[in-house]
C-alpha cells in the first residue's frame, strides 16, 4: 500500500523586490497543510538570503500580517491558503561569497581614436 504525498502551495511576495501582493509568487512544500510549520517555510523558501516571514490573516474584518512566535506552531491561513510576506533582511549567501565564478569587474578607460 502506497501513501499519497500531498503538496502545499505557499504564496509569497517580497516587498523589497516590488512584488505585487495581488499577484504573489508561489512555491510548493511536499507536506500536508495541517503539518506545515514556520521552520518548513524557512527550510523551503526558494530565495537566498535571510528573511522575516509574516503571515496574512483576517482579524476583525481586516487583513493583517502576523508575526509568529512559535516555530512549531501551526501556520495561519487566509482564505484557506498560506500567504507570506517575506521581508528581506540581508542578501548574505555564503555560497555566493565563496564561489570561484564571482568576479569583480573593473572598467578601464580606453584611449579614443583621433
Secondary structure, 3 states (H helix, E strand, C coil): CCCCCCCEEEEEECHHHCCCCCCCEEEEECCCHHHCEHHHHHHHCCCCCEEEEEEEEEECCEEEEEECCCCCCECCCECCEEEEEEEEEECCCHHHHCCCCCCCCCCCCCCCCC
